[in-house]
Amino acid sequence: MSAPHPYHPAPQPVPVVPRPTNVLAVVTLVLGLCGFALIPVVTGHVALRQIRARGEGGSAAAVVGLVLGYLAVAGYAVVLLVVGGLLVWGGRQ
């Protein structure tokens, strides 16, 4: 094996700089886990737009928060429909 030429030093590894995580994506995830409905839906869409524009990380957290927010919206809608139905038709005999 020959030694490297003195005028051509060995290539140095390029340090990998991690992408910063979008703060709004983390907020979306936390609010979605806490059971909020509309707030994580709004913040999740804003976070995804910021992530695409800025090249930040955290898209998985934003998507999970969005899904949890939409599930909470659907759950609250079902509860409201059931309670409304019981109030309207439950009193009649």
Secondary structure, DSSP 8 states (H G I E B T S, - for coil): -----TTS------------B-HHHHHHHHHHHTT--HHHHHHHHHHHHHHHHHT-B-HHHHHHHHHHHHHHHHHHHHHHHHHHHHHHHTT--
